[in-house]
């Protein structure tokens, strides 16, 4: 019976709470303007810090009435200002509160309020807009719907330090991509915000700094402009460097470091510039110290990873700065049993966000180990590193799994580690599990790593083959994602290098000639080049060539003809001619060339093209000394970058194809 009474009791309590809030709303409809004003002021005092009261007033319909009063010409400026303040307070509640305000079309009403001549009212509207736009549930596009809004906000920047703070904060939260950057840049954001970096108000300086960080991110145009801007006789990068000093607040140091990092990555500042090597990089390493707060350590590590990602020298400098590699190991031990955190709320927060530290550590390790073999060795020798990465592959957080795969992929570029640590920890097993069911962003990196594990010298190659990798990779070649198609065919190409006949037959059977033709017609050049590479590796070793050509010869010759007749660049046609060189090495397969006048004429044509002056000598060499076809192999040098699809050229060109055919 107690359960039956529970709902009526709750309904009764809710009714009492709602009734206690109703008089606030009722007073908004009083015919006396002074009573309405006092009612709004009392409502403001009632909702401060009281989320339950805020929710009740929204349910009772306070928002539409407040917006009506705010937009009425007959309302006094004081009443309008108080309405904006109450709406801002309601927005500071839960995300559902913000959704309710958006449903009532609060943003157009507040933007209209910015046209008022009264500064206090403008500041109240901006404060409310700031709160709404910084909420994760508010679409940033709402700021850009009306083309007149941005220029008006730029004009309001000069009104007061509060308008400067709120507008910069709105810009920094609503600038989410190149389109937004372009709009703000074209309306003079750089010129209008630059002088705010010398404001007497710390909040204004910080919001201006954050604005520049989002404007410069991956934007060469903005970054190139920023590097030449003068503020009180000083260049902007010099001002950023001053803000990096240790006596400045951590938030300011970090944001300044981000600005310089983004300008460097955009090409506006050289990687060997002293402001990067001696100021920005050391500052970011300091942020990784265990003395810093969790958020600071995460932001510091992720920004440093982004800074050093493409530059070998920065990676080497970072790796020996303040024992960074060992310092990052502490990210996996947080919070420790002897944690210095005494604030229980802080400890609870950090426990919930500890996975962000692991994600940041994996990202930074991946960047550190991207190129240098000695750094990779130090990372792998760090306490329990391989076990931590393997554990990271199965974490519940997608972001941590992605970062762990990136880290593992970076380390897999080492021949030595592929042969030792990767085999000792059987990393191929969790990797194959990741590949079975993961979002595309993880699949792209995981399949890139699989390419390296399938290299001829990798001990993992055989067990991966036995675990059904052929079918998995053939499935990737059918993906709508070009990166997955490239990685699928790339891995098959590595798998086919010097492989047994059975493996080659399995690849051809699982891939099918129909899919092979589709890949050879793919609009993505990288897919086409890797498919040609696969064919070269399949057509190696004389018995294998004859066997494959006896069953698939007609289709392969059709594909070769299709490529040679198509509008392709010289690299594509060269690889296609190398396939013919391999076919010509077969005992019986060469007849498919000798009996095909069209192919012979094409070979003759390409022998006469520019760059083939050495063909006669090559023909003699091929006849006299070359007994083996030329498989294509993703050599160790290619491991430096997953984005590098450089194909190492075979010595056999069109001339050697012809020489093989007539031998």
Secondary structure in CASP SS format (residue, H / E / C, confidence):
PFRMAT SS
TARGET T0000
AUTHOR 0000-0000-0000
METHOD secondary structure of the structure
MODEL  1
X C 1.00
X H 1.00
X H 1.00
X H 1.00
X H 1.00
X H 1.00
X H 1.00
X H 1.00
X H 1.00
X H 1.00
X H 1.00
X H 1.00
X H 1.00
X H 1.00
X H 1.00
X H 1.00
X H 1.00
X H 1.00
X H 1.00
X H 1.00
X H 1.00
X H 1.00
X H 1.00
X H 1.00
X H 1.00
X H 1.00
X H 1.00
X H 1.00
X H 1.00
X C 1.00
X C 1.00
X C 1.00
X H 1.00
X H 1.00
X H 1.00
X H 1.00
X H 1.00
X H 1.00
X H 1.00
X H 1.00
X H 1.00
X H 1.00
X H 1.00
X H 1.00
X H 1.00
X H 1.00
X H 1.00
X C 1.00
X C 1.00
X C 1.00
X H 1.00
X H 1.00
X H 1.00
X H 1.00
X H 1.00
X H 1.00
X H 1.00
X H 1.00
X H 1.00
X C 1.00
X C 1.00
X H 1.00
X H 1.00
X H 1.00
X H 1.00
X H 1.00
X H 1.00
X H 1.00
X H 1.00
X H 1.00
X H 1.00
X C 1.00
X C 1.00
X C 1.00
X C 1.00
X C 1.00
X H 1.00
X H 1.00
X H 1.00
X H 1.00
X H 1.00
X H 1.00
X H 1.00
X H 1.00
X H 1.00
X H 1.00
X H 1.00
X H 1.00
X H 1.00
X H 1.00
X H 1.00
X C 1.00
X C 1.00
X C 1.00
X H 1.00
X H 1.00
X H 1.00
X H 1.00
X H 1.00
X H 1.00
X H 1.00
X H 1.00
X H 1.00
X C 1.00
X C 1.00
X H 1.00
X H 1.00
X H 1.00
X H 1.00
X H 1.00
X H 1.00
X H 1.00
X H 1.00
X C 1.00
X C 1.00
X C 1.00
X C 1.00
X C 1.00
X H 1.00
X H 1.00
X H 1.00
X H 1.00
X H 1.00
X H 1.00
X H 1.00
X H 1.00
X H 1.00
X H 1.00
X H 1.00
X H 1.00
X H 1.00
X H 1.00
X H 1.00
X C 1.00
X C 1.00
X C 1.00
X C 1.00
X C 1.00
X C 1.00
X H 1.00
X H 1.00
X H 1.00
X H 1.00
X C 1.00
X C 1.00
X C 1.00
X C 1.00
X H 1.00
X H 1.00
X H 1.00
X H 1.00
X H 1.00
X H 1.00
X H 1.00
X H 1.00
X H 1.00
X C 1.00
X C 1.00
X C 1.00
X C 1.00
X H 1.00
X H 1.00
X H 1.00
X H 1.00
X H 1.00
X H 1.00
X H 1.00
X H 1.00
X H 1.00
X H 1.00
X H 1.00
X H 1.00
X H 1.00
X H 1.00
X C 1.00
X C 1.00
X C 1.00
X H 1.00
X H 1.00
X H 1.00
X H 1.00
X H 1.00
X H 1.00
X H 1.00
X H 1.00
X H 1.00
X C 1.00
X C 1.00
X H 1.00
X H 1.00
X H 1.00
X H 1.00
X H 1.00
X H 1.00
X H 1.00
X H 1.00
X H 1.00
X H 1.00
X C 1.00
X C 1.00
X C 1.00
X H 1.00
X H 1.00
X H 1.00
X H 1.00
X H 1.00
X H 1.00
X H 1.00
X H 1.00
X H 1.00
X H 1.00
X H 1.00
X H 1.00
X H 1.00
X H 1.00
X H 1.00
X C 1.00
X C 1.00
X C 1.00
X H 1.00
X H 1.00
X H 1.00
X H 1.00
X H 1.00
X H 1.00
X H 1.00
X C 1.00
X C 1.00
X C 1.00
X E 1.00
X E 1.00
X C 1.00
X C 1.00
X E 1.00
X E 1.00
X H 1.00
X H 1.00
X H 1.00
X H 1.00
X H 1.00
X H 1.00
X H 1.00
X C 1.00
X C 1.00
X C 1.00
X C 1.00
X C 1.00
X C 1.00
X C 1.00
X H 1.00
X H 1.00
X H 1.00
X H 1.00
X H 1.00
X H 1.00
X H 1.00
X H 1.00
X H 1.00
X H 1.00
X H 1.00
X H 1.00
X H 1.00
X H 1.00
X H 1.00
X H 1.00
X C 1.00
X C 1.00
X C 1.00
X C 1.00
X C 1.00
X C 1.00
X C 1.00
X C 1.00
X H 1.00
X H 1.00
X H 1.00
X H 1.00
X H 1.00
X H 1.00
X H 1.00
X H 1.00
X H 1.00
X H 1.00
X H 1.00
X H 1.00
X H 1.00
X H 1.00
X C 1.00
X C 1.00
X C 1.00
X C 1.00
X C 1.00
X C 1.00
X H 1.00
X H 1.00
X H 1.00
X H 1.00
X H 1.00
X H 1.00
X H 1.00
X H 1.00
X H 1.00
X H 1.00
X H 1.00
X H 1.00
X H 1.00
X H 1.00
X H 1.00
X C 1.00
X C 1.00
X C 1.00
X H 1.00
X H 1.00
X H 1.00
X H 1.00
X H 1.00
X H 1.00
X H 1.00
X H 1.00
X C 1.00
X C 1.00
X C 1.00
X C 1.00
X H 1.00
X H 1.00
X H 1.00
X H 1.00
X H 1.00
X H 1.00
X H 1.00
X H 1.00
X H 1.00
X H 1.00
X C 1.00
X C 1.00
X C 1.00
X C 1.00
X C 1.00
X C 1.00
X C 1.00
X C 1.00
X C 1.00
X C 1.00
X H 1.00
X H 1.00
X H 1.00
X H 1.00
X H 1.00
X H 1.00
X H 1.00
X H 1.00
X H 1.00
X H 1.00
X H 1.00
X H 1.00
X H 1.00
X H 1.00
X H 1.00
X H 1.00
X H 1.00
X H 1.00
X H 1.00
X H 1.00
X H 1.00
X H 1.00
X H 1.00
X H 1.00
X H 1.00
X C 1.00
X C 1.00
X C 1.00
X C 1.00
X H 1.00
X H 1.00
X H 1.00
X H 1.00
X H 1.00
X H 1.00
X H 1.00
X H 1.00
X H 1.00
X C 1.00
X C 1.00
X C 1.00
X H 1.00
X H 1.00
X H 1.00
X H 1.00
X H 1.00
X H 1.00
X H 1.00
X H 1.00
X C 1.00
X C 1.00
X C 1.00
X C 1.00
X C 1.00
X H 1.00
X H 1.00
X H 1.00
X H 1.00
X H 1.00
X H 1.00
X H 1.00
X H 1.00
X H 1.00
X H 1.00
X H 1.00
X H 1.00
X H 1.00
X H 1.00
X C 1.00
X C 1.00
X C 1.00
X H 1.00
X H 1.00
X H 1.00
X H 1.00
X H 1.00
X C 1.00
X H 1.00
X H 1.00
X H 1.00
X H 1.00
X C 1.00
X C 1.00
X H 1.00
X H 1.00
X H 1.00
X H 1.00
X H 1.00
X H 1.00
X H 1.00
X H 1.00
X H 1.00
X H 1.00
X C 1.00
X C 1.00
X C 1.00
X H 1.00
X H 1.00
X H 1.00
X H 1.00
X H 1.00
X H 1.00
X H 1.00
X H 1.00
X H 1.00
X H 1.00
X H 1.00
X H 1.00
X H 1.00
X H 1.00
X C 1.00
X C 1.00
X C 1.00
X C 1.00
X C 1.00
X C 1.00
X H 1.00
X H 1.00
X H 1.00
X H 1.00
X H 1.00
X H 1.00
X H 1.00
X C 1.00
X C 1.00
X H 1.00
X H 1.00
X H 1.00
X H 1.00
X H 1.00
X H 1.00
X H 1.00
X H 1.00
X C 1.00
X C 1.00
X C 1.00
X C 1.00
X C 1.00
X H 1.00
X H 1.00
X H 1.00
X H 1.00
X H 1.00
X H 1.00
X H 1.00
X H 1.00
X H 1.00
X H 1.00
X H 1.00
X H 1.00
X H 1.00
X H 1.00
X H 1.00
X C 1.00
X C 1.00
X C 1.00
X C 1.00
X H 1.00
X H 1.00
X H 1.00
X H 1.00
X H 1.00
X H 1.00
X H 1.00
X H 1.00
X H 1.00
X H 1.00
X H 1.00
X C 1.00
X H 1.00
X H 1.00
X H 1.00
X H 1.00
X H 1.00
X H 1.00
X H 1.00
X H 1.00
X C 1.00
X C 1.00
X C 1.00
X C 1.00
X H 1.00
X H 1.00
X H 1.00
X H 1.00
X H 1.00
X H 1.00
X H 1.00
X H 1.00
X H 1.00
X H 1.00
X H 1.00
X H 1.00
X H 1.00
X H 1.00
X C 1.00
X C 1.00
X C 1.00
X H 1.00
X H 1.00
X H 1.00
X H 1.00
X H 1.00
X H 1.00
X H 1.00
X H 1.00
X H 1.00
X H 1.00
X H 1.00
X H 1.00
X H 1.00
X H 1.00
X H 1.00
X H 1.00
X H 1.00
X H 1.00
X H 1.00
X H 1.00
X H 1.00
X H 1.00
X H 1.00
X H 1.00
X C 1.00
X C 1.00
X C 1.00
X C 1.00
X H 1.00
X H 1.00
X H 1.00
X H 1.00
X H 1.00
X H 1.00
X H 1.00
X H 1.00
X H 1.00
X H 1.00
X H 1.00
X H 1.00
X H 1.00
X H 1.00
X H 1.00
X C 1.00
X C 1.00
X C 1.00
X C 1.00
X C 1.00
X C 1.00
X H 1.00
X H 1.00
X H 1.00
X H 1.00
X C 1.00
X C 1.00
X H 1.00
X H 1.00
X H 1.00
X H 1.00
X H 1.00
X H 1.00
X H 1.00
X H 1.00
X H 1.00
X H 1.00
X H 1.00
X C 1.00
X C 1.00
X C 1.00
X C 1.00
X C 1.00
X C 1.00
X C 1.00
X H 1.00
X H 1.00
X H 1.00
X H 1.00
X H 1.00
X H 1.00
X H 1.00
X H 1.00
X H 1.00
X H 1.00
X C 1.00
X C 1.00
X C 1.00
X C 1.00
X C 1.00
X C 1.00
X C 1.00
X C 1.00
X C 1.00
X C 1.00
X C 1.00
X H 1.00
X H 1.00
X H 1.00
X H 1.00
X H 1.00
X C 1.00
X C 1.00
X C 1.00
X C 1.00
X C 1.00
X C 1.00
X C 1.00
X C 1.00
X C 1.00
X C 1.00
X C 1.00
X C 1.00
X C 1.00
X H 1.00
X H 1.00
X H 1.00
X H 1.00
X H 1.00
X H 1.00
X H 1.00
X H 1.00
X H 1.00
X C 1.00
END
